[in-house]
Amino acid sequence: MSNSVRHDEGARLCVLHAEVIVLDDVPPGNENGLICHWYVSMPTGAQDHIESDPFVVYQPGSKVKLDWCGFLVVDARADADLRLTVTDRNGNHLGVHFGSVDKLAVSEQFEMKELPLVHAHGTLARVTVHAASQIRWTHVCVPA
């Protein structure tokens, strides 16, 4: 191993790949595009947000390929809250999944899960997500 990199035992790199979304209904405003969002919140108050490219759903129940990857670096000792949402182009949240990084990215090997996005009337959509987490590698000059 090179002397210029080391394991950062205090941090994890999480890879979140949203493969496809299936909406049970076509929401109003869909013709302008919908956007998926990952929101992560740490117990310290630190937050981050990643959004997908816009997509359009043409028929209820059809699979829409997202192929959207998000990369998060989180504190290895903290359980970060994680939310996956879908919004219209105006930012109106149409459905949400509440979870945590620890429950979604449980292994260094990618695991596939289907996450329901819900709203007040039930399930709006399901997103197929592949997630993995590993100890982060970093440069030796970066403080531990």
Rosetta constraint file for C-alpha pairs under 8 A:
AtomPair CA 1 CA 5 HARMONIC 7.99 0.50
AtomPair CA 3 CA 140 HARMONIC 7.61 0.50
AtomPair CA 4 CA 139 HARMONIC 5.77 0.50
AtomPair CA 4 CA 140 HARMONIC 5.37 0.50
AtomPair CA 4 CA 141 HARMONIC 7.96 0.50
AtomPair CA 5 CA 137 HARMONIC 6.59 0.50
AtomPair CA 5 CA 138 HARMONIC 5.48 0.50
AtomPair CA 5 CA 139 HARMONIC 4.44 0.50
AtomPair CA 5 CA 140 HARMONIC 5.13 0.50
AtomPair CA 6 CA 137 HARMONIC 5.65 0.50
AtomPair CA 6 CA 138 HARMONIC 5.60 0.50
AtomPair CA 6 CA 139 HARMONIC 6.26 0.50
AtomPair CA 6 CA 140 HARMONIC 5.84 0.50
AtomPair CA 7 CA 135 HARMONIC 6.58 0.50
AtomPair CA 7 CA 136 HARMONIC 5.96 0.50
AtomPair CA 7 CA 137 HARMONIC 4.66 0.50
AtomPair CA 7 CA 138 HARMONIC 6.34 0.50
AtomPair CA 8 CA 12 HARMONIC 7.92 0.50
AtomPair CA 8 CA 135 HARMONIC 6.52 0.50
AtomPair CA 8 CA 136 HARMONIC 5.39 0.50
AtomPair CA 8 CA 137 HARMONIC 5.74 0.50
AtomPair CA 8 CA 138 HARMONIC 6.22 0.50
AtomPair CA 8 CA 144 HARMONIC 6.52 0.50
AtomPair CA 9 CA 76 HARMONIC 7.18 0.50
AtomPair CA 9 CA 135 HARMONIC 6.22 0.50
AtomPair CA 9 CA 136 HARMONIC 7.21 0.50
AtomPair CA 10 CA 75 HARMONIC 5.89 0.50
AtomPair CA 10 CA 76 HARMONIC 5.13 0.50
AtomPair CA 10 CA 77 HARMONIC 7.06 0.50
AtomPair CA 10 CA 144 HARMONIC 7.24 0.50
AtomPair CA 11 CA 73 HARMONIC 6.45 0.50
AtomPair CA 11 CA 74 HARMONIC 5.55 0.50
AtomPair CA 11 CA 75 HARMONIC 4.57 0.50
AtomPair CA 11 CA 76 HARMONIC 4.56 0.50
AtomPair CA 11 CA 77 HARMONIC 7.92 0.50
AtomPair CA 11 CA 135 HARMONIC 6.21 0.50
AtomPair CA 11 CA 136 HARMONIC 5.79 0.50
AtomPair CA 12 CA 73 HARMONIC 5.52 0.50
AtomPair CA 12 CA 74 HARMONIC 5.40 0.50
AtomPair CA 12 CA 75 HARMONIC 6.32 0.50
AtomPair CA 12 CA 76 HARMONIC 5.38 0.50
AtomPair CA 12 CA 133 HARMONIC 6.33 0.50
AtomPair CA 12 CA 134 HARMONIC 5.38 0.50
AtomPair CA 12 CA 135 HARMONIC 4.56 0.50
AtomPair CA 12 CA 136 HARMONIC 5.02 0.50
AtomPair CA 13 CA 71 HARMONIC 6.98 0.50
AtomPair CA 13 CA 72 HARMONIC 5.75 0.50
AtomPair CA 13 CA 73 HARMONIC 4.59 0.50
AtomPair CA 13 CA 74 HARMONIC 6.67 0.50
AtomPair CA 13 CA 133 HARMONIC 5.58 0.50
AtomPair CA 13 CA 134 HARMONIC 5.44 0.50
AtomPair CA 13 CA 135 HARMONIC 6.16 0.50
AtomPair CA 13 CA 136 HARMONIC 5.22 0.50
AtomPair CA 14 CA 71 HARMONIC 5.73 0.50
AtomPair CA 14 CA 72 HARMONIC 5.04 0.50
AtomPair CA 14 CA 73 HARMONIC 6.21 0.50
AtomPair CA 14 CA 74 HARMONIC 7.58 0.50
AtomPair CA 14 CA 101 HARMONIC 7.90 0.50
AtomPair CA 14 CA 105 HARMONIC 6.66 0.50
AtomPair CA 14 CA 131 HARMONIC 7.21 0.50
AtomPair CA 14 CA 132 HARMONIC 5.75 0.50
AtomPair CA 14 CA 133 HARMONIC 4.30 0.50
AtomPair CA 14 CA 134 HARMONIC 6.64 0.50
AtomPair CA 15 CA 69 HARMONIC 7.03 0.50
AtomPair CA 15 CA 70 HARMONIC 5.91 0.50
AtomPair CA 15 CA 71 HARMONIC 4.80 0.50
AtomPair CA 15 CA 72 HARMONIC 6.58 0.50
AtomPair CA 15 CA 105 HARMONIC 7.75 0.50
AtomPair CA 15 CA 131 HARMONIC 5.61 0.50
AtomPair CA 15 CA 132 HARMONIC 5.40 0.50
AtomPair CA 15 CA 133 HARMONIC 6.35 0.50
AtomPair CA 16 CA 69 HARMONIC 5.57 0.50
AtomPair CA 16 CA 70 HARMONIC 5.02 0.50
AtomPair CA 16 CA 71 HARMONIC 6.35 0.50
AtomPair CA 16 CA 105 HARMONIC 7.85 0.50
AtomPair CA 16 CA 129 HARMONIC 6.81 0.50
AtomPair CA 16 CA 130 HARMONIC 6.02 0.50
AtomPair CA 16 CA 131 HARMONIC 4.67 0.50
AtomPair CA 16 CA 132 HARMONIC 6.91 0.50
AtomPair CA 17 CA 67 HARMONIC 6.69 0.50
AtomPair CA 17 CA 68 HARMONIC 5.62 0.50
AtomPair CA 17 CA 69 HARMONIC 4.35 0.50
AtomPair CA 17 CA 70 HARMONIC 6.38 0.50
AtomPair CA 17 CA 129 HARMONIC 5.50 0.50
AtomPair CA 17 CA 130 HARMONIC 5.05 0.50
AtomPair CA 17 CA 131 HARMONIC 6.24 0.50
AtomPair CA 18 CA 66 HARMONIC 6.25 0.50
AtomPair CA 18 CA 67 HARMONIC 5.80 0.50
AtomPair CA 18 CA 68 HARMONIC 5.17 0.50
AtomPair CA 18 CA 69 HARMONIC 6.33 0.50
AtomPair CA 18 CA 127 HARMONIC 6.71 0.50
AtomPair CA 18 CA 128 HARMONIC 5.91 0.50
AtomPair CA 18 CA 129 HARMONIC 4.42 0.50
AtomPair CA 18 CA 130 HARMONIC 6.49 0.50
AtomPair CA 19 CA 65 HARMONIC 6.07 0.50
AtomPair CA 19 CA 66 HARMONIC 5.28 0.50
AtomPair CA 19 CA 67 HARMONIC 4.60 0.50
AtomPair CA 19 CA 68 HARMONIC 6.52 0.50
AtomPair CA 19 CA 127 HARMONIC 7.33 0.50
AtomPair CA 19 CA 128 HARMONIC 5.54 0.50
AtomPair CA 19 CA 129 HARMONIC 5.86 0.50
AtomPair CA 19 CA 130 HARMONIC 7.36 0.50
AtomPair CA 20 CA 63 HARMONIC 6.16 0.50
AtomPair CA 20 CA 64 HARMONIC 5.42 0.50
AtomPair CA 20 CA 65 HARMONIC 4.47 0.50
AtomPair CA 20 CA 66 HARMONIC 5.12 0.50
AtomPair CA 20 CA 67 HARMONIC 6.87 0.50
AtomPair CA 20 CA 127 HARMONIC 5.72 0.50
AtomPair CA 20 CA 128 HARMONIC 5.41 0.50
AtomPair CA 20 CA 129 HARMONIC 7.69 0.50
AtomPair CA 21 CA 63 HARMONIC 5.78 0.50
AtomPair CA 21 CA 64 HARMONIC 5.33 0.50
AtomPair CA 21 CA 65 HARMONIC 6.68 0.50
AtomPair CA 21 CA 66 HARMONIC 6.91 0.50
AtomPair CA 21 CA 125 HARMONIC 6.75 0.50
AtomPair CA 21 CA 126 HARMONIC 5.69 0.50
AtomPair CA 21 CA 127 HARMONIC 4.37 0.50
AtomPair CA 21 CA 128 HARMONIC 6.48 0.50
AtomPair CA 22 CA 60 HARMONIC 7.66 0.50
AtomPair CA 22 CA 61 HARMONIC 5.59 0.50
AtomPair CA 22 CA 62 HARMONIC 5.78 0.50
AtomPair CA 22 CA 63 HARMONIC 4.85 0.50
AtomPair CA 22 CA 64 HARMONIC 6.35 0.50
AtomPair CA 22 CA 125 HARMONIC 5.39 0.50
AtomPair CA 22 CA 126 HARMONIC 5.32 0.50
AtomPair CA 22 CA 127 HARMONIC 6.48 0.50
AtomPair CA 23 CA 57 HARMONIC 7.56 0.50
AtomPair CA 23 CA 60 HARMONIC 5.81 0.50
AtomPair CA 23 CA 61 HARMONIC 5.56 0.50
AtomPair CA 23 CA 62 HARMONIC 7.09 0.50
AtomPair CA 23 CA 63 HARMONIC 7.80 0.50
AtomPair CA 23 CA 124 HARMONIC 5.87 0.50
AtomPair CA 23 CA 125 HARMONIC 4.12 0.50
AtomPair CA 23 CA 126 HARMONIC 6.59 0.50
AtomPair CA 24 CA 60 HARMONIC 5.16 0.50
AtomPair CA 24 CA 61 HARMONIC 5.14 0.50
AtomPair CA 24 CA 123 HARMONIC 7.63 0.50
AtomPair CA 24 CA 124 HARMONIC 5.68 0.50
AtomPair CA 24 CA 125 HARMONIC 5.71 0.50
AtomPair CA 25 CA 59 HARMONIC 7.69 0.50
AtomPair CA 25 CA 60 HARMONIC 4.66 0.50
AtomPair CA 25 CA 61 HARMONIC 7.08 0.50
AtomPair CA 25 CA 124 HARMONIC 6.85 0.50
AtomPair CA 26 CA 30 HARMONIC 6.71 0.50
AtomPair CA 26 CA 57 HARMONIC 6.49 0.50
AtomPair CA 26 CA 58 HARMONIC 7.35 0.50
AtomPair CA 26 CA 59 HARMONIC 6.66 0.50
AtomPair CA 26 CA 60 HARMONIC 5.58 0.50
AtomPair CA 29 CA 33 HARMONIC 7.12 0.50
AtomPair CA 29 CA 34 HARMONIC 7.97 0.50
AtomPair CA 29 CA 88 HARMONIC 6.29 0.50
AtomPair CA 29 CA 89 HARMONIC 7.68 0.50
AtomPair CA 30 CA 34 HARMONIC 5.89 0.50
AtomPair CA 30 CA 56 HARMONIC 5.94 0.50
AtomPair CA 30 CA 57 HARMONIC 6.68 0.50
AtomPair CA 30 CA 88 HARMONIC 6.64 0.50
AtomPair CA 31 CA 56 HARMONIC 6.19 0.50
AtomPair CA 31 CA 57 HARMONIC 7.80 0.50
AtomPair CA 32 CA 56 HARMONIC 7.36 0.50
AtomPair CA 32 CA 88 HARMONIC 7.69 0.50
AtomPair CA 32 CA 89 HARMONIC 6.60 0.50
AtomPair CA 33 CA 54 HARMONIC 5.25 0.50
AtomPair CA 33 CA 55 HARMONIC 5.04 0.50
AtomPair CA 33 CA 56 HARMONIC 4.89 0.50
AtomPair CA 33 CA 88 HARMONIC 6.42 0.50
AtomPair CA 33 CA 89 HARMONIC 6.05 0.50
AtomPair CA 34 CA 54 HARMONIC 5.27 0.50
AtomPair CA 34 CA 55 HARMONIC 5.31 0.50
AtomPair CA 34 CA 56 HARMONIC 6.12 0.50
AtomPair CA 34 CA 86 HARMONIC 6.72 0.50
AtomPair CA 34 CA 87 HARMONIC 5.63 0.50
AtomPair CA 34 CA 88 HARMONIC 4.59 0.50
AtomPair CA 34 CA 89 HARMONIC 5.87 0.50
AtomPair CA 35 CA 51 HARMONIC 6.75 0.50
AtomPair CA 35 CA 52 HARMONIC 5.69 0.50
AtomPair CA 35 CA 53 HARMONIC 6.30 0.50
AtomPair CA 35 CA 54 HARMONIC 4.85 0.50
AtomPair CA 35 CA 55 HARMONIC 6.53 0.50
AtomPair CA 35 CA 86 HARMONIC 5.57 0.50
AtomPair CA 35 CA 87 HARMONIC 5.32 0.50
AtomPair CA 35 CA 88 HARMONIC 6.28 0.50
AtomPair CA 35 CA 89 HARMONIC 6.83 0.50
AtomPair CA 36 CA 51 HARMONIC 5.72 0.50
AtomPair CA 36 CA 52 HARMONIC 5.25 0.50
AtomPair CA 36 CA 53 HARMONIC 7.78 0.50
AtomPair CA 36 CA 54 HARMONIC 7.84 0.50
AtomPair CA 36 CA 84 HARMONIC 7.01 0.50
AtomPair CA 36 CA 85 HARMONIC 5.54 0.50
AtomPair CA 36 CA 86 HARMONIC 4.33 0.50
AtomPair CA 36 CA 87 HARMONIC 6.36 0.50
AtomPair CA 37 CA 49 HARMONIC 6.92 0.50
AtomPair CA 37 CA 50 HARMONIC 5.67 0.50
AtomPair CA 37 CA 51 HARMONIC 4.34 0.50
AtomPair CA 37 CA 52 HARMONIC 6.33 0.50
AtomPair CA 37 CA 83 HARMONIC 7.86 0.50
AtomPair CA 37 CA 84 HARMONIC 5.60 0.50
AtomPair CA 37 CA 85 HARMONIC 5.18 0.50
AtomPair CA 37 CA 86 HARMONIC 6.28 0.50
AtomPair CA 37 CA 87 HARMONIC 7.81 0.50
AtomPair CA 38 CA 49 HARMONIC 5.63 0.50
AtomPair CA 38 CA 50 HARMONIC 5.20 0.50
AtomPair CA 38 CA 51 HARMONIC 6.37 0.50
AtomPair CA 38 CA 70 HARMONIC 7.91 0.50
AtomPair CA 38 CA 82 HARMONIC 6.99 0.50
AtomPair CA 38 CA 83 HARMONIC 5.70 0.50
AtomPair CA 38 CA 84 HARMONIC 4.74 0.50
AtomPair CA 38 CA 85 HARMONIC 6.70 0.50
AtomPair CA 39 CA 47 HARMONIC 7.34 0.50
AtomPair CA 39 CA 48 HARMONIC 5.89 0.50
AtomPair CA 39 CA 49 HARMONIC 4.62 0.50
AtomPair CA 39 CA 50 HARMONIC 6.73 0.50
AtomPair CA 39 CA 82 HARMONIC 5.71 0.50
AtomPair CA 39 CA 83 HARMONIC 5.08 0.50
AtomPair CA 39 CA 84 HARMONIC 6.52 0.50
AtomPair CA 40 CA 47 HARMONIC 5.56 0.50
AtomPair CA 40 CA 48 HARMONIC 5.33 0.50
AtomPair CA 40 CA 49 HARMONIC 6.48 0.50
AtomPair CA 40 CA 80 HARMONIC 6.39 0.50
AtomPair CA 40 CA 81 HARMONIC 5.55 0.50
AtomPair CA 40 CA 82 HARMONIC 4.59 0.50
AtomPair CA 40 CA 83 HARMONIC 6.51 0.50
AtomPair CA 41 CA 45 HARMONIC 6.47 0.50
AtomPair CA 41 CA 46 HARMONIC 5.91 0.50
AtomPair CA 41 CA 47 HARMONIC 4.47 0.50
AtomPair CA 41 CA 48 HARMONIC 6.74 0.50
AtomPair CA 41 CA 80 HARMONIC 5.58 0.50
AtomPair CA 41 CA 81 HARMONIC 5.10 0.50
AtomPair CA 41 CA 82 HARMONIC 6.63 0.50
AtomPair CA 42 CA 46 HARMONIC 5.25 0.50
AtomPair CA 42 CA 47 HARMONIC 6.27 0.50
AtomPair CA 42 CA 74 HARMONIC 7.93 0.50
AtomPair CA 42 CA 78 HARMONIC 7.09 0.50
AtomPair CA 42 CA 79 HARMONIC 7.09 0.50
AtomPair CA 42 CA 80 HARMONIC 4.71 0.50
AtomPair CA 42 CA 81 HARMONIC 6.44 0.50
AtomPair CA 43 CA 78 HARMONIC 7.01 0.50
AtomPair CA 43 CA 79 HARMONIC 7.49 0.50
AtomPair CA 43 CA 80 HARMONIC 6.80 0.50
AtomPair CA 50 CA 70 HARMONIC 6.73 0.50
AtomPair CA 52 CA 66 HARMONIC 7.75 0.50
AtomPair CA 52 CA 68 HARMONIC 6.10 0.50
AtomPair CA 53 CA 68 HARMONIC 7.83 0.50
AtomPair CA 54 CA 89 HARMONIC 7.94 0.50
AtomPair CA 55 CA 64 HARMONIC 7.85 0.50
AtomPair CA 55 CA 66 HARMONIC 7.73 0.50
AtomPair CA 56 CA 64 HARMONIC 7.91 0.50
AtomPair CA 57 CA 62 HARMONIC 7.46 0.50
AtomPair CA 57 CA 64 HARMONIC 6.71 0.50
AtomPair CA 58 CA 62 HARMONIC 7.51 0.50
AtomPair CA 73 CA 136 HARMONIC 7.71 0.50
AtomPair CA 74 CA 78 HARMONIC 7.72 0.50
AtomPair CA 74 CA 80 HARMONIC 7.34 0.50
AtomPair CA 76 CA 135 HARMONIC 7.94 0.50
AtomPair CA 79 CA 100 HARMONIC 6.64 0.50
AtomPair CA 79 CA 101 HARMONIC 6.62 0.50
AtomPair CA 79 CA 102 HARMONIC 6.05 0.50
AtomPair CA 80 CA 100 HARMONIC 5.62 0.50
AtomPair CA 80 CA 101 HARMONIC 5.58 0.50
AtomPair CA 80 CA 102 HARMONIC 7.26 0.50
AtomPair CA 81 CA 98 HARMONIC 7.69 0.50
AtomPair CA 81 CA 99 HARMONIC 6.11 0.50
AtomPair CA 81 CA 100 HARMONIC 4.42 0.50
AtomPair CA 81 CA 101 HARMONIC 6.44 0.50
AtomPair CA 82 CA 98 HARMONIC 6.24 0.50
AtomPair CA 82 CA 99 HARMONIC 5.11 0.50
AtomPair CA 82 CA 100 HARMONIC 4.62 0.50
AtomPair CA 82 CA 101 HARMONIC 5.93 0.50
AtomPair CA 83 CA 96 HARMONIC 6.74 0.50
AtomPair CA 83 CA 97 HARMONIC 5.52 0.50
AtomPair CA 83 CA 98 HARMONIC 4.79 0.50
AtomPair CA 83 CA 99 HARMONIC 6.05 0.50
AtomPair CA 83 CA 100 HARMONIC 7.62 0.50
AtomPair CA 84 CA 96 HARMONIC 5.64 0.50
AtomPair CA 84 CA 97 HARMONIC 5.13 0.50
AtomPair CA 84 CA 98 HARMONIC 6.86 0.50
AtomPair CA 84 CA 117 HARMONIC 7.51 0.50
AtomPair CA 85 CA 93 HARMONIC 6.67 0.50
AtomPair CA 85 CA 94 HARMONIC 7.36 0.50
AtomPair CA 85 CA 95 HARMONIC 5.62 0.50
AtomPair CA 85 CA 96 HARMONIC 4.32 0.50
AtomPair CA 85 CA 97 HARMONIC 6.38 0.50
AtomPair CA 85 CA 117 HARMONIC 6.81 0.50
AtomPair CA 86 CA 93 HARMONIC 5.97 0.50
AtomPair CA 86 CA 94 HARMONIC 5.75 0.50
AtomPair CA 86 CA 95 HARMONIC 5.61 0.50
AtomPair CA 86 CA 96 HARMONIC 6.72 0.50
AtomPair CA 86 CA 117 HARMONIC 7.72 0.50
AtomPair CA 87 CA 91 HARMONIC 5.42 0.50
AtomPair CA 87 CA 92 HARMONIC 5.19 0.50
AtomPair CA 87 CA 93 HARMONIC 4.37 0.50
AtomPair CA 87 CA 94 HARMONIC 5.36 0.50
AtomPair CA 87 CA 95 HARMONIC 7.41 0.50
AtomPair CA 88 CA 92 HARMONIC 5.53 0.50
AtomPair CA 88 CA 93 HARMONIC 6.90 0.50
AtomPair CA 88 CA 94 HARMONIC 7.29 0.50
AtomPair CA 94 CA 119 HARMONIC 6.66 0.50
AtomPair CA 94 CA 124 HARMONIC 7.60 0.50
AtomPair CA 95 CA 117 HARMONIC 4.79 0.50
AtomPair CA 95 CA 118 HARMONIC 4.72 0.50
AtomPair CA 95 CA 119 HARMONIC 4.95 0.50
AtomPair CA 95 CA 123 HARMONIC 7.65 0.50
AtomPair CA 95 CA 124 HARMONIC 6.02 0.50
AtomPair CA 95 CA 125 HARMONIC 7.37 0.50
AtomPair CA 96 CA 116 HARMONIC 7.68 0.50
AtomPair CA 96 CA 117 HARMONIC 4.46 0.50
AtomPair CA 96 CA 118 HARMONIC 5.26 0.50
AtomPair CA 96 CA 119 HARMONIC 6.73 0.50
AtomPair CA 97 CA 115 HARMONIC 6.69 0.50
AtomPair CA 97 CA 116 HARMONIC 6.09 0.50
AtomPair CA 97 CA 117 HARMONIC 4.85 0.50
AtomPair CA 97 CA 118 HARMONIC 6.48 0.50
AtomPair CA 99 CA 103 HARMONIC 7.02 0.50
AtomPair CA 99 CA 104 HARMONIC 7.41 0.50
AtomPair CA 100 CA 104 HARMONIC 6.33 0.50
AtomPair CA 101 CA 105 HARMONIC 5.63 0.50
AtomPair CA 101 CA 106 HARMONIC 7.86 0.50
AtomPair CA 102 CA 106 HARMONIC 5.75 0.50
AtomPair CA 104 CA 113 HARMONIC 7.88 0.50
AtomPair CA 104 CA 131 HARMONIC 6.37 0.50
AtomPair CA 104 CA 132 HARMONIC 7.88 0.50
AtomPair CA 105 CA 110 HARMONIC 7.83 0.50
AtomPair CA 105 CA 111 HARMONIC 7.54 0.50
AtomPair CA 105 CA 131 HARMONIC 4.91 0.50
AtomPair CA 105 CA 132 HARMONIC 4.58 0.50
AtomPair CA 105 CA 133 HARMONIC 5.26 0.50
AtomPair CA 106 CA 111 HARMONIC 7.99 0.50
AtomPair CA 106 CA 131 HARMONIC 7.83 0.50
AtomPair CA 106 CA 132 HARMONIC 6.46 0.50
AtomPair CA 106 CA 133 HARMONIC 6.45 0.50
AtomPair CA 107 CA 111 HARMONIC 7.49 0.50
AtomPair CA 107 CA 132 HARMONIC 5.45 0.50
AtomPair CA 107 CA 133 HARMONIC 5.63 0.50
AtomPair CA 107 CA 134 HARMONIC 7.23 0.50
AtomPair CA 108 CA 132 HARMONIC 5.12 0.50
AtomPair CA 108 CA 133 HARMONIC 5.00 0.50
AtomPair CA 108 CA 134 HARMONIC 5.19 0.50
AtomPair CA 109 CA 131 HARMONIC 8.00 0.50
AtomPair CA 109 CA 132 HARMONIC 5.64 0.50
AtomPair CA 109 CA 133 HARMONIC 7.68 0.50
AtomPair CA 110 CA 130 HARMONIC 5.73 0.50
AtomPair CA 110 CA 131 HARMONIC 5.11 0.50
AtomPair CA 110 CA 132 HARMONIC 4.65 0.50
AtomPair CA 111 CA 130 HARMONIC 5.31 0.50
AtomPair CA 111 CA 131 HARMONIC 5.52 0.50
AtomPair CA 111 CA 132 HARMONIC 6.62 0.50
AtomPair CA 112 CA 128 HARMONIC 6.88 0.50
AtomPair CA 112 CA 129 HARMONIC 5.60 0.50
AtomPair CA 112 CA 130 HARMONIC 4.34 0.50
AtomPair CA 112 CA 131 HARMONIC 6.64 0.50
AtomPair CA 113 CA 128 HARMONIC 5.82 0.50
AtomPair CA 113 CA 129 HARMONIC 5.33 0.50
AtomPair CA 113 CA 130 HARMONIC 6.39 0.50
AtomPair CA 114 CA 126 HARMONIC 6.21 0.50
AtomPair CA 114 CA 127 HARMONIC 5.50 0.50
AtomPair CA 114 CA 128 HARMONIC 4.48 0.50
AtomPair CA 114 CA 129 HARMONIC 6.14 0.50
AtomPair CA 115 CA 126 HARMONIC 5.45 0.50
AtomPair CA 115 CA 127 HARMONIC 5.17 0.50
AtomPair CA 115 CA 128 HARMONIC 6.39 0.50
AtomPair CA 115 CA 129 HARMONIC 7.14 0.50
AtomPair CA 116 CA 123 HARMONIC 6.39 0.50
AtomPair CA 116 CA 124 HARMONIC 7.58 0.50
AtomPair CA 116 CA 125 HARMONIC 5.89 0.50
AtomPair CA 116 CA 126 HARMONIC 4.44 0.50
AtomPair CA 116 CA 127 HARMONIC 6.50 0.50
AtomPair CA 117 CA 123 HARMONIC 5.85 0.50
AtomPair CA 117 CA 124 HARMONIC 5.70 0.50
AtomPair CA 117 CA 125 HARMONIC 5.10 0.50
AtomPair CA 117 CA 126 HARMONIC 5.87 0.50
AtomPair CA 117 CA 127 HARMONIC 7.52 0.50
AtomPair CA 118 CA 122 HARMONIC 5.49 0.50
AtomPair CA 118 CA 123 HARMONIC 4.22 0.50
AtomPair CA 118 CA 124 HARMONIC 5.38 0.50
AtomPair CA 118 CA 125 HARMONIC 7.06 0.50
AtomPair CA 119 CA 123 HARMONIC 6.26 0.50
AtomPair CA 119 CA 124 HARMONIC 6.57 0.50
AtomPair CA 138 CA 142 HARMONIC 6.89 0.50
